[in-house]
Amino acid sequence: MKKLVTILLVLTVSLTYAQKERELKLNKDKNLIEVTYYYDNGEVSQTGYYTVDGKLHGEWLSFCEEGNKLVSAKYDEGKKVGKWFYWSGNTLKEVDYSNNAITSVNQWTSSDAKVASNK
């Protein structure tokens, strides 16, 4: 419990000095820290969760400065797991992870239309 209080105190103090750079919230139901990072222009850069001991956990999303999704990723206690998606123009890359190791990679490209919308 002391560790959690200390982490929350540090996060609260850091929020005072960096309101526009990131936003942190404790999700009591999941016992996770929800975080949102921002670009200088105010657009969301990344969203995701940390465990109370600082490991990435659950779904993480990364966006470009215009707001389009660049990456959809999943973590389990700091390890890369599941399907990760990377968007770049009309190309979508799917990378499957299991326990931090790549198990397969697929890529789709379309010259006429977007592949799996990143909006």
MMTF fields as JSON, N, C-alpha, C and O atoms, coordinates in Angstrom:
{
  "mmtfVersion": "1.0.0",
  "mmtfProducer": "UNKNOWN",
  "numBonds": 475,
  "numAtoms": 476,
  "numGroups": 119,
  "numChains": 1,
  "numModels": 1,
  "chainsPerModel": [1],
  "groupsPerChain": [119],
  "chainIdList": ["A"],
  "bondAtomList": [4, 2, 8, 6, 12, 10, 16, 14, 20, 18, 24, 22, 28, 26, 32, 30, 36, 34, 40, 38, 44, 42, 48, 46, 52, 50, 56, 54, 60, 58, 64, 62, 68, 66, 72, 70, 76, 74, 80, 78, 84, 82, 88, 86, 92, 90, 96, 94, 100, 98, 104, 102, 108, 106, 112, 110, 116, 114, 120, 118, 124, 122, 128, 126, 132, 130, 136, 134, 140, 138, 144, 142, 148, 146, 152, 150, 156, 154, 160, 158, 164, 162, 168, 166, 172, 170, 176, 174, 180, 178, 184, 182, 188, 186, 192, 190, 196, 194, 200, 198, 204, 202, 208, 206, 212, 210, 216, 214, 220, 218, 224, 222, 228, 226, 232, 230, 236, 234, 240, 238, 244, 242, 248, 246, 252, 250, 256, 254, 260, 258, 264, 262, 268, 266, 272, 270, 276, 274, 280, 278, 284, 282, 288, 286, 292, 290, 296, 294, 300, 298, 304, 302, 308, 306, 312, 310, 316, 314, 320, 318, 324, 322, 328, 326, 332, 330, 336, 334, 340, 338, 344, 342, 348, 346, 352, 350, 356, 354, 360, 358, 364, 362, 368, 366, 372, 370, 376, 374, 380, 378, 384, 382, 388, 386, 392, 390, 396, 394, 400, 398, 404, 402, 408, 406, 412, 410, 416, 414, 420, 418, 424, 422, 428, 426, 432, 430, 436, 434, 440, 438, 444, 442, 448, 446, 452, 450, 456, 454, 460, 458, 464, 462, 468, 466, 472, 470],
  "bondOrderList": [1, 1, 1, 1, 1, 1, 1, 1, 1, 1, 1, 1, 1, 1, 1, 1, 1, 1, 1, 1, 1, 1, 1, 1, 1, 1, 1, 1, 1, 1, 1, 1, 1, 1, 1, 1, 1, 1, 1, 1, 1, 1, 1, 1, 1, 1, 1, 1, 1, 1, 1, 1, 1, 1, 1, 1, 1, 1, 1, 1, 1, 1, 1, 1, 1, 1, 1, 1, 1, 1, 1, 1, 1, 1, 1, 1, 1, 1, 1, 1, 1, 1, 1, 1, 1, 1, 1, 1, 1, 1, 1, 1, 1, 1, 1, 1, 1, 1, 1, 1, 1, 1, 1, 1, 1, 1, 1, 1, 1, 1, 1, 1, 1, 1, 1, 1, 1, 1],
  "groupList": [{"groupName": "MET", "atomNameList": ["N", "CA", "C", "O"], "elementList": ["N", "C", "C", "O"], "formalChargeList": [0, 0, 0, 0], "bondAtomList": [1, 0, 2, 1, 3, 2], "bondOrderList": [1, 1, 2], "singleLetterCode": "M", "chemCompType": "L-PEPTIDE LINKING"}, {"groupName": "LYS", "atomNameList": ["N", "CA", "C", "O"], "elementList": ["N", "C", "C", "O"], "formalChargeList": [0, 0, 0, 0], "bondAtomList": [1, 0, 2, 1, 3, 2], "bondOrderList": [1, 1, 2], "singleLetterCode": "K", "chemCompType": "L-PEPTIDE LINKING"}, {"groupName": "LEU", "atomNameList": ["N", "CA", "C", "O"], "elementList": ["N", "C", "C", "O"], "formalChargeList": [0, 0, 0, 0], "bondAtomList": [1, 0, 2, 1, 3, 2], "bondOrderList": [1, 1, 2], "singleLetterCode": "L", "chemCompType": "L-PEPTIDE LINKING"}, {"groupName": "VAL", "atomNameList": ["N", "CA", "C", "O"], "elementList": ["N", "C", "C", "O"], "formalChargeList": [0, 0, 0, 0], "bondAtomList": [1, 0, 2, 1, 3, 2], "bondOrderList": [1, 1, 2], "singleLetterCode": "V", "chemCompType": "L-PEPTIDE LINKING"}, {"groupName": "THR", "atomNameList": ["N", "CA", "C", "O"], "elementList": ["N", "C", "C", "O"], "formalChargeList": [0, 0, 0, 0], "bondAtomList": [1, 0, 2, 1, 3, 2], "bondOrderList": [1, 1, 2], "singleLetterCode": "T", "chemCompType": "L-PEPTIDE LINKING"}, {"groupName": "ILE", "atomNameList": ["N", "CA", "C", "O"], "elementList": ["N", "C", "C", "O"], "formalChargeList": [0, 0, 0, 0], "bondAtomList": [1, 0, 2, 1, 3, 2], "bondOrderList": [1, 1, 2], "singleLetterCode": "I", "chemCompType": "L-PEPTIDE LINKING"}, {"groupName": "SER", "atomNameList": ["N", "CA", "C", "O"], "elementList": ["N", "C", "C", "O"], "formalChargeList": [0, 0, 0, 0], "bondAtomList": [1, 0, 2, 1, 3, 2], "bondOrderList": [1, 1, 2], "singleLetterCode": "S", "chemCompType": "L-PEPTIDE LINKING"}, {"groupName": "TYR", "atomNameList": ["N", "CA", "C", "O"], "elementList": ["N", "C", "C", "O"], "formalChargeList": [0, 0, 0, 0], "bondAtomList": [1, 0, 2, 1, 3, 2], "bondOrderList": [1, 1, 2], "singleLetterCode": "Y", "chemCompType": "L-PEPTIDE LINKING"}, {"groupName": "ALA", "atomNameList": ["N", "CA", "C", "O"], "elementList": ["N", "C", "C", "O"], "formalChargeList": [0, 0, 0, 0], "bondAtomList": [1, 0, 2, 1, 3, 2], "bondOrderList": [1, 1, 2], "singleLetterCode": "A", "chemCompType": "L-PEPTIDE LINKING"}, {"groupName": "GLN", "atomNameList": ["N", "CA", "C", "O"], "elementList": ["N", "C", "C", "O"], "formalChargeList": [0, 0, 0, 0], "bondAtomList": [1, 0, 2, 1, 3, 2], "bondOrderList": [1, 1, 2], "singleLetterCode": "Q", "chemCompType": "L-PEPTIDE LINKING"}, {"groupName": "GLU", "atomNameList": ["N", "CA", "C", "O"], "elementList": ["N", "C", "C", "O"], "formalChargeList": [0, 0, 0, 0], "bondAtomList": [1, 0, 2, 1, 3, 2], "bondOrderList": [1, 1, 2], "singleLetterCode": "E", "chemCompType": "L-PEPTIDE LINKING"}, {"groupName": "ARG", "atomNameList": ["N", "CA", "C", "O"], "elementList": ["N", "C", "C", "O"], "formalChargeList": [0, 0, 0, 0], "bondAtomList": [1, 0, 2, 1, 3, 2], "bondOrderList": [1, 1, 2], "singleLetterCode": "R", "chemCompType": "L-PEPTIDE LINKING"}, {"groupName": "ASN", "atomNameList": ["N", "CA", "C", "O"], "elementList": ["N", "C", "C", "O"], "formalChargeList": [0, 0, 0, 0], "bondAtomList": [1, 0, 2, 1, 3, 2], "bondOrderList": [1, 1, 2], "singleLetterCode": "N", "chemCompType": "L-PEPTIDE LINKING"}, {"groupName": "ASP", "atomNameList": ["N", "CA", "C", "O"], "elementList": ["N", "C", "C", "O"], "formalChargeList": [0, 0, 0, 0], "bondAtomList": [1, 0, 2, 1, 3, 2], "bondOrderList": [1, 1, 2], "singleLetterCode": "D", "chemCompType": "L-PEPTIDE LINKING"}, {"groupName": "GLY", "atomNameList": ["N", "CA", "C", "O"], "elementList": ["N", "C", "C", "O"], "formalChargeList": [0, 0, 0, 0], "bondAtomList": [1, 0, 2, 1, 3, 2], "bondOrderList": [1, 1, 2], "singleLetterCode": "G", "chemCompType": "PEPTIDE LINKING"}, {"groupName": "HIS", "atomNameList": ["N", "CA", "C", "O"], "elementList": ["N", "C", "C", "O"], "formalChargeList": [0, 0, 0, 0], "bondAtomList": [1, 0, 2, 1, 3, 2], "bondOrderList": [1, 1, 2], "singleLetterCode": "H", "chemCompType": "L-PEPTIDE LINKING"}, {"groupName": "TRP", "atomNameList": ["N", "CA", "C", "O"], "elementList": ["N", "C", "C", "O"], "formalChargeList": [0, 0, 0, 0], "bondAtomList": [1, 0, 2, 1, 3, 2], "bondOrderList": [1, 1, 2], "singleLetterCode": "W", "chemCompType": "L-PEPTIDE LINKING"}, {"groupName": "PHE", "atomNameList": ["N", "CA", "C", "O"], "elementList": ["N", "C", "C", "O"], "formalChargeList": [0, 0, 0, 0], "bondAtomList": [1, 0, 2, 1, 3, 2], "bondOrderList": [1, 1, 2], "singleLetterCode": "F", "chemCompType": "L-PEPTIDE LINKING"}, {"groupName": "CYS", "atomNameList": ["N", "CA", "C", "O"], "elementList": ["N", "C", "C", "O"], "formalChargeList": [0, 0, 0, 0], "bondAtomList": [1, 0, 2, 1, 3, 2], "bondOrderList": [1, 1, 2], "singleLetterCode": "C", "chemCompType": "L-PEPTIDE LINKING"}],
  "groupTypeList": [0, 1, 1, 2, 3, 4, 5, 2, 2, 3, 2, 4, 3, 6, 2, 4, 7, 8, 9, 1, 10, 11, 10, 2, 1, 2, 12, 1, 13, 1, 12, 2, 5, 10, 3, 4, 7, 7, 7, 13, 12, 14, 10, 3, 6, 9, 4, 14, 7, 7, 4, 3, 13, 14, 1, 2, 15, 14, 10, 16, 2, 6, 17, 18, 10, 10, 14, 12, 1, 2, 3, 6, 8, 1, 7, 13, 10, 14, 1, 1, 3, 14, 1, 16, 17, 7, 16, 6, 14, 12, 4, 2, 1, 10, 3, 13, 7, 6, 12, 12, 8, 5, 4, 6, 3, 12, 9, 16, 4, 6, 6, 13, 8, 1, 3, 8, 6, 12, 1],
  "groupIdList": [1, 2, 3, 4, 5, 6, 7, 8, 9, 10, 11, 12, 13, 14, 15, 16, 17, 18, 19, 20, 21, 22, 23, 24, 25, 26, 27, 28, 29, 30, 31, 32, 33, 34, 35, 36, 37, 38, 39, 40, 41, 42, 43, 44, 45, 46, 47, 48, 49, 50, 51, 52, 53, 54, 55, 56, 57, 58, 59, 60, 61, 62, 63, 64, 65, 66, 67, 68, 69, 70, 71, 72, 73, 74, 75, 76, 77, 78, 79, 80, 81, 82, 83, 84, 85, 86, 87, 88, 89, 90, 91, 92, 93, 94, 95, 96, 97, 98, 99, 100, 101, 102, 103, 104, 105, 106, 107, 108, 109, 110, 111, 112, 113, 114, 115, 116, 117, 118, 119],
  "secStructList": [7, 2, 2, 2, 2, 2, 2, 2, 2, 2, 2, 2, 2, 2, 2, 2, 2, 7, 6, 6, 6, 3, 3, 3, 3, 3, 3, 6, 6, 6, 6, 3, 3, 3, 3, 3, 3, 3, 7, 6, 6, 1, 7, 3, 3, 3, 3, 3, 3, 3, 3, 6, 6, 1, 7, 3, 3, 3, 3, 3, 3, 3, 3, 7, 6, 6, 1, 7, 3, 3, 3, 3, 3, 3, 3, 3, 6, 6, 3, 3, 7, 3, 3, 3, 3, 3, 3, 3, 6, 6, 3, 3, 3, 3, 3, 3, 3, 3, 6, 6, 3, 3, 3, 3, 3, 3, 3, 3, 3, 7, 1, 1, 1, 7, 1, 1, 7, 7, 7],
  "xCoordList": [0.823, 0.0, 0.868, 0.549, 1.974, 2.877, 3.426, 3.561, 3.742, 4.292, 3.283, 3.65, 2.019, 0.966, 0.785, 0.643, 0.787, 0.64, 1.823, 1.643, 3.019, 4.208, 4.132, 4.435, 3.727, 3.604, 2.57, 2.81, 1.434, 0.386, 0.838, 0.505, 1.586, 2.107, 3.07, 2.992, 3.971, 4.928, 4.173, 4.49, 3.187, 2.417, 1.639, 1.559, 1.072, 0.321, 1.222, 0.854, 2.391, 3.34, 3.783, 3.87, 4.066, 4.513, 3.408, 3.692, 2.164, 1.048, 0.959, 0.566, 1.313, 1.278, 2.193, 1.879, 3.32, 4.296, 4.139, 4.771, 3.319, 3.238, 1.807, 1.523, 0.918, -0.483, -0.718, -1.559, -0.007, -0.245, 0.529, 0.189, 1.544, 2.363, 1.766, 1.898, 1.109, 0.505, -0.594, -0.67, -1.427, -2.519, -2.542, -2.494, -2.615, -2.602, -3.826, -4.23, -4.415, -5.562, -5.396, -4.949, -5.751, -5.747, -7.09, -8.132, -7.077, -8.284, -8.374, -7.729, -9.17, -9.251, -9.823, -9.429, -10.761, -11.358, -10.319, -10.326, -9.433, -8.418, -7.087, -6.184, -6.954, -5.7, -4.564, -3.455, -4.872, -3.909, -3.884, -4.835, -2.793, -2.674, -2.897, -2.132, -3.946, -4.271, -3.501, -3.521, -2.82, -1.995, -2.324, -2.604, -2.283, -2.426, -1.297, -1.117, -0.532, 0.546, 0.069, -0.703, 0.544, 0.112, 1.296, 2.404, 1.029, 1.994, 1.92, 0.991, 2.887, 2.886, 1.648, 1.207, 1.083, -0.094, -1.392, -2.47, -1.305, -2.474, -3.113, -3.981, -2.703, -3.245, -2.686, -1.576, -3.47, -3.039, -1.925, -2.031, -0.86, 0.267, 0.133, 0.279, -0.146, -0.292, -1.301, -1.488, -1.949, -2.811, -2.532, -2.209, -2.655, -2.461, -2.481, -2.901, -2.022, -2.043, -0.687, 0.068, -0.4, 0.74, 0.215, -0.826, 0.937, 0.638, 1.167, 1.927, 0.786, 1.252, 2.758, 3.363, 3.372, 4.831, 5.532, 6.71, 4.8, 5.413, 5.548, 6.266, 4.883, 4.972, 3.814, 2.686, 4.104, 3.051, 2.073, 2.478, 0.768, -0.225, -1.476, -1.906, -2.042, -3.27, -2.997, -1.886, -4.039, -3.927, -3.252, -3.573, -2.315, -1.652, -1.91, -1.809, -2.241, -2.474, -1.532, -1.326, -0.961, -0.102, -0.721, -1.258, -0.639, -1.256, -0.234, 0.718, -0.439, 0.387, -0.143, -1.185, 0.545, 0.146, -1.184, -1.82, -1.607, -2.891, -4.044, -5.206, -3.73, -4.761, -5.046, -5.873, -4.385, -4.589, -3.796, -2.686, -4.38, -3.737, -2.528, -2.615, -1.408, -0.194, 0.048, 0.464, -0.217, 0.068, -1.014, -1.453, -1.431, -2.285, -1.509, -1.184, -1.21, -0.336, -0.966, -1.85, -0.501, -0.984, 0.197, 1.153, 0.095, 1.107, 0.451, -0.714, 1.214, 0.791, 1.936, 2.937, 1.774, 2.813, 4.173, 5.192, 4.187, 5.425, 5.883, 6.838, 5.228, 5.606, 4.664, 3.456, 5.241, 4.445, 3.679, 4.257, 2.354, 1.509, 0.455, 0.169, -0.107, -1.239, -0.874, 0.289, -1.907, -1.746, -1.453, -2.176, -0.392, -0.04, -0.295, -0.011, -0.829, -1.096, -0.335, -0.317, 0.294, 1.051, 0.474, 0.416, 0.051, -0.467, 0.583, 1.222, 0.749, 1.644, 1.101, 1.244, 0.474, -0.147, -1.223, -2.147, -1.112, -2.079, -1.594, -2.061, -0.667, -0.122, -0.499, -0.391, -0.938, -1.226, -0.355, -0.361, 0.398, 1.238, 0.695, 0.423, 0.541, 0.087, 1.247, 1.778, 1.638, 2.715, 2.125, 1.567, 2.251, 1.759, 2.904, 3.987, 2.632, 3.618, 3.096, 1.897, 4.017, 3.716, 4.881, 6.012, 4.605, 5.626, 6.866, 8.001, 6.624, 7.679, 8.418, 9.395, 7.981, 8.651, 7.682, 6.498, 8.187, 7.369, 7.103, 8.025, 5.815, 5.451, 5.054, 5.192, 4.559, 4.236, 4.075, 3.82, 4.236, 4.077, 3.285, 3.597, 2.259, 1.484, 1.427, 1.425, 1.38, 1.31, 0.339, 0.321, -0.476, -1.416, -1.202, -0.967, -1.288, -1.156, -2.275, -2.618, -2.836, -3.893, -3.619, -3.412, -3.617, -3.376, -4.668, -4.62, -5.842, -7.099, -7.787, -8.409, -7.682, -8.421, -7.582, -6.558, -8.024, -7.314, -7.538, -8.614, -6.528, -6.6, -6.865, -6.053, -7.985, -8.338, -8.115, -7.014, -9.131, -9.057, -8.309, -8.446, -7.514, -6.741, -7.294, -6.565, -8.516, -9.144, -9.818, -10.401],
  "yCoordList": [-1.196, 0.0, 1.262, 2.241, 1.23, 2.386, 2.671, 3.825, 1.589, 1.745, 2.441, 3.333, 2.044, 2.649, 4.12, 4.948, 4.455, 5.849, 6.68, 7.81, 6.128, 6.842, 7.088, 8.186, 6.067, 6.218, 7.294, 8.148, 7.251, 8.246, 9.657, 10.609, 9.797, 11.098, 11.639, 12.808, 10.787, 11.199, 11.571, 12.577, 10.776, 11.068, 12.368, 13.137, 12.622, 13.852, 15.075, 16.071, 15.0, 16.112, 16.334, 17.476, 15.247, 15.397, 15.973, 16.695, 15.673, 16.246, 17.751, 18.464, 18.237, 19.665, 20.425, 21.543, 19.821, 20.481, 20.138, 20.782, 19.146, 18.705, 18.44, 17.398, 19.354, 19.157, 18.842, 17.999, 19.487, 19.312, 18.141, 17.679, 17.65, 16.576, 15.2, 14.31, 15.004, 13.707, 13.867, 14.857, 12.863, 12.822, 11.421, 10.437, 11.317, 10.028, 9.899, 10.853, 8.699, 8.423, 7.016, 6.114, 6.831, 5.499, 4.855, 5.404, 3.7, 2.927, 1.906, 0.859, 2.21, 1.369, -0.014, -0.997, -0.097, -1.394, -2.36, -3.547, -1.852, -2.697, -2.665, -3.436, -1.789, -1.592, -1.258, -1.78, -0.37, 0.07, 1.586, 2.248, 2.129, 3.567, 3.848, 3.392, 4.598, 4.953, 6.223, 7.2, 6.201, 7.338, 7.769, 6.945, 9.077, 9.66, 10.655, 11.556, 10.492, 11.423, 12.301, 11.863, 13.555, 14.518, 15.092, 15.214, 15.444, 16.221, 17.673, 18.056, 18.474, 19.9, 20.617, 21.611, 20.116, 20.754, 20.351, 20.786, 19.526, 19.132, 17.826, 17.301, 17.29, 16.014, 14.869, 14.955, 13.804, 12.63, 11.918, 11.674, 11.588, 10.853, 9.351, 8.521, 9.008, 7.611, 7.503, 8.435, 6.35, 6.029, 4.593, 3.754, 4.307, 2.945, 2.86, 3.793, 1.728, 1.457, 0.976, 0.332, 1.306, 0.774, 0.019, 0.37, -1.022, -1.643, -0.698, 0.219, -0.899, -0.017, -0.141, 0.729, -1.219, -1.332, -0.898, -1.197, -0.18, 0.474, -0.335, 0.087, -1.484, -2.287, -1.942, -1.729, -1.89, -1.664, -2.834, -3.988, -2.52, -3.582, -3.208, -2.054, -4.196, -3.972, -3.32, -3.381, -2.693, -2.095, -0.73, 0.098, -0.507, 0.778, 1.229, 0.436, 2.491, 3.063, 4.238, 5.039, 4.337, 5.467, 6.166, 5.521, 7.507, 8.312, 9.285, 9.671, 9.682, 10.733, 12.09, 12.148, 13.154, 14.492, 14.951, 15.863, 14.32, 14.669, 13.862, 14.109, 12.899, 12.135, 10.761, 10.04, 10.365, 9.023, 7.995, 8.266, 6.816, 5.744, 5.215, 4.957, 5.058, 4.499, 3.064, 2.217, 2.793, 1.475, 1.114, 1.947, -0.145, -0.733, -1.915, -2.853, -1.874, -2.876, -3.432, -2.812, -4.614, -5.22, -5.714, -6.29, -5.47, -5.916, -6.722, -6.513, -7.635, -8.37, -8.304, -9.008, -7.446, -7.267, -6.946, -7.505, -6.048, -5.602, -6.421, -6.034, -7.537, -8.388, -8.14, -7.983, -8.109, -7.947, -9.241, -10.328, -9.112, -10.272, -9.928, -8.757, -10.951, -10.769, -10.1, -10.032, -9.611, -8.973, -7.492, -6.77, -7.057, -5.645, -5.209, -5.956, -4.007, -3.482, -2.173, -1.312, -2.046, -0.85, -0.299, -1.014, 0.954, 1.598, 2.551, 3.296, 2.513, 3.443, 3.662, 2.803, 4.822, 5.089, 4.06, 3.885, 3.376, 2.335, 0.943, -0.044, 0.854, -0.437, -0.715, 0.152, -1.932, -2.404, -3.617, -4.573, -3.575, -4.71, -5.268, -4.525, -6.589, -7.288, -8.133, -8.968, -7.92, -8.694, -9.402, -8.765, -10.722, -11.516, -11.782, -12.215, -11.509, -11.735, -12.775, -12.867, -13.54, -14.451, -14.365, -14.71, -13.908, -13.814, -13.042, -13.467, -11.907, -10.984, -11.421, -10.777, -12.494, -12.975, -12.918, -13.219, -12.532, -12.481, -13.904, -14.706, -14.209, -15.536, -15.506, -16.512, -14.353, -14.24, -12.772, -11.917, -12.504, -11.156, -11.251, -12.069, -10.412, -10.307, -8.848, -7.959, -8.606, -7.224, -7.153, -8.016, -6.082, -5.84, -4.431, -3.497, -4.289, -2.984, -2.819, -3.754, -1.636, -1.339, 0.01, 1.002, 0.049, 1.33, 2.109, 3.315, 1.434, 2.139, 2.652, 3.714, 1.921, 2.275, 1.981, 1.302, 2.494, 2.238, 0.802, 0.237, 0.232, -1.106, -0.969, -0.381, -1.498, -1.418, -0.004, 0.344, 0.769, 2.188, 2.433, 1.691, 3.494, 3.877, 5.138, 5.834, 5.441, 6.655, 6.332, 7.215],
  "zCoordList": [0.0, 0.0, 0.0, -0.674, 0.765, 0.794, -0.597, -1.002, -1.327, -2.67, -3.576, -4.342, -3.496, -4.308, -3.968, -4.868, -2.689, -2.261, -2.754, -3.208, -2.666, -3.145, -4.638, -5.106, -5.395, -6.854, -7.186, -8.04, -6.518, -6.778, -6.423, -7.128, -5.347, -4.948, -6.007, -6.384, -6.481, -7.522, -8.798, -9.433, -9.174, -10.383, -10.25, -11.207, -9.097, -8.869, -8.975, -9.598, -8.371, -8.437, -9.877, -10.329, -10.607, -11.994, -12.859, -13.815, -12.55, -13.314, -13.131, -14.055, -11.972, -11.703, -12.651, -13.058, -13.004, -13.861, -15.336, -16.174, -15.686, -17.079, -17.517, -18.108, -17.237, -17.569, -19.044, -19.356, -19.951, -21.378, -21.966, -23.056, -21.292, -21.838, -21.581, -22.422, -20.435, -20.119, -19.08, -18.352, -19.048, -18.079, -17.487, -18.226, -16.171, -15.492, -14.604, -13.938, -14.602, -13.726, -13.169, -13.876, -11.917, -11.324, -11.607, -11.248, -12.245, -12.486, -11.355, -11.406, -10.342, -9.15, -9.453, -8.826, -10.423, -10.758, -11.327, -11.002, -12.17, -12.807, -12.067, -12.391, -11.082, -10.348, -11.315, -11.202, -12.274, -13.279, -13.331, -12.916, -13.842, -14.04, -15.518, -16.368, -15.815, -17.195, -17.55, -16.801, -18.703, -19.087, -20.513, -21.383, -20.724, -22.054, -22.235, -21.415, -23.313, -23.658, -24.808, -25.661, -24.819, -25.829, -26.601, -26.078, -27.869, -28.657, -28.2, -27.488, -28.602, -28.268, -28.805, -28.227, -29.917, -30.502, -29.796, -30.202, -28.744, -27.974, -28.42, -27.724, -29.567, -30.039, -29.19, -28.666, -29.066, -28.31, -29.066, -30.268, -28.351, -28.917, -28.619, -29.517, -27.349, -26.936, -25.812, -25.031, -25.743, -24.607, -24.195, -25.037, -22.912, -22.454, -20.946, -20.261, -20.435, -19.001, -18.513, -19.242, -17.268, -16.54, -15.333, -14.778, -14.927, -13.642, -12.571, -12.884, -11.332, -10.266, -10.045, -9.42, -10.554, -10.452, -11.743, -11.937, -12.642, -13.783, -15.059, -15.966, -15.168, -16.393, -17.328, -16.882, -18.633, -19.617, -19.566, -19.424, -19.685, -19.579, -20.379, -20.382, -21.049, -21.805, -23.154, -23.679, -23.703, -25.027, -24.967, -24.114, -25.88, -26.074, -27.499, -28.435, -27.663, -28.992, -29.19, -28.278, -30.385, -30.751, -31.95, -32.851, -31.953, -32.998, -33.578, -32.901, -34.845, -35.44, -34.967, -34.314, -35.281, -34.821, -35.417, -34.889, -36.518, -37.125, -36.519, -36.841, -35.643, -34.946, -35.506, -34.948, -36.6, -37.151, -36.36, -35.902, -36.205, -35.454, -36.229, -37.43, -35.535, -36.12, -35.666, -36.456, -34.371, -33.799, -32.79, -31.997, -32.838, -31.819, -31.248, -31.975, -29.942, -29.327, -28.059, -27.468, -27.644, -26.403, -25.583, -26.103, -24.286, -23.334, -22.215, -21.877, -21.657, -20.474, -19.471, -19.606, -18.46, -17.432, -18.064, -17.66, -19.055, -19.677, -20.874, -21.548, -21.154, -22.288, -23.466, -23.29, -24.674, -25.891, -26.14, -26.128, -26.367, -26.627, -27.678, -27.93, -28.275, -29.184, -30.496, -30.892, -31.149, -32.456, -32.296, -31.61, -32.934, -33.008, -34.441, -35.377, -34.62, -35.947, -36.135, -35.256, -37.308, -37.675, -38.983, -39.983, -38.978, -40.183, -40.736, -39.993, -42.057, -42.735, -44.144, -45.014, -44.364, -45.663, -45.953, -45.159, -47.087, -47.463, -47.099, -47.667, -46.164, -45.747, -44.296, -43.428, -44.06, -42.708, -42.451, -43.226, -41.354, -40.968, -39.659, -38.717, -39.616, -38.415, -37.908, -38.64, -36.669, -36.052, -34.847, -33.954, -34.822, -33.692, -32.725, -33.117, -31.442, -30.389, -29.401, -29.139, -28.873, -27.78, -26.803, -27.147, -25.588, -24.545, -25.016, -24.795, -25.667, -26.098, -27.36, -27.744, -28.014, -29.225, -30.407, -30.257, -31.58, -32.793, -33.26, -33.404, -33.496, -33.991, -35.467, -36.163, -35.954, -37.38, -37.75, -36.902, -39.069, -39.598, -40.898, -41.762, -41.032, -42.263, -42.66, -41.809, -43.974, -44.453, -45.626, -46.504, -45.608, -46.69, -47.212, -46.444, -48.53, -49.155, -50.162, -50.887, -50.203, -51.146, -51.786, -51.087, -53.103, -53.788, -54.009, -54.253, -53.928, -54.176, -52.915, -52.938, -51.836, -50.617, -49.397, -49.475, -48.28, -47.029, -46.595, -46.792, -46.013, -45.465, -43.983, -43.269, -43.495, -42.077, -41.543, -41.116, -41.573, -41.212, -39.915, -38.942, -39.928, -38.738, -38.102, -37.395, -38.324, -37.759, -36.459, -35.83]
}
